[in-house]
Amino acid sequence: MNKPNIWIALDVASRDAAESVLERFSPHRQFKVGLELFTAIGPQAIFEWAHGGLEIFLDLKLHDIPNTVNRTLDRIAELGVSLTTIHTSGGMAMMKNASRVSLAVVGVTLLTSLDEMDTRRMGWEGSSQEIVRRLTDLAHQAHLAGVVASAGEVETILRLWPTARIVVPGLRWGMSAANDQARVATPGEAWQVGATDLVVGRALTARTDFRKAYQELMAFFS
């Protein structure tokens, strides 16, 4: 069983703070940049990191009209990042446009902060598994690289799309709190059910004993 890509989330608000995390977890090379950090530091830092030997997952969760998303993805591709995200709820035309760019694009199904009460309030019918299945089917038809989902939905996704790239955030272990995540798992659980990409944030980066935390994380895959 192949080891997953492990993206350490740079959930900080400045370039100095981000580079402190990069240094702390060197020689790890895969890092995720989300919307907060991107708006703080802009594209130049992303370009420099991506061309300096790091693999960058730029997680902006684009959701707009097809032409706007299409042009934005072209700009993202120019930065040299390895992976980025759009919302599957943006529709088929938006996703089909996204599938043609020269980097891997995965579709966000349900945010891991949402539970079934949230989806009912939003007017979405069915369980989280059913909603994820419907959105995954659209992403597959649109020829995206894969989807973002919780660990509990990975097996459902693989039955529908065995070759999908599946990105799982919201990972916790030990005494880590769920915080704002509603559907969580350990890194080992997500990998064992078939996730190809794991996003690890505060459960790792908030630890004062970060070397031990990193060793614990990697032990899931030994």
Secondary structure as UniProt FT lines:
FT   STRAND          5..9
FT   HELIX           15..24
FT   TURN            25..27
FT   STRAND          30..34
FT   HELIX           35..50
FT   TURN            51..53
FT   STRAND          55..62
FT   HELIX           66..78
FT   TURN            79..80
FT   STRAND          83..87
FT   HELIX           88..90
FT   HELIX           92..98
FT   TURN            99..100
FT   STRAND          104..108
FT   TURN            112..113
FT   HELIX           116..121
FT   TURN            122..123
FT   HELIX           128..141
FT   TURN            142..143
FT   STRAND          146..148
FT   HELIX           151..153
FT   HELIX           154..160
FT   TURN            162..163
FT   STRAND          165..168
FT   TURN            174..175
FT   TURN            179..180
FT   HELIX           187..193
FT   STRAND          197..200
FT   HELIX           202..205
FT   HELIX           210..219
FT   TURN            220..221
//
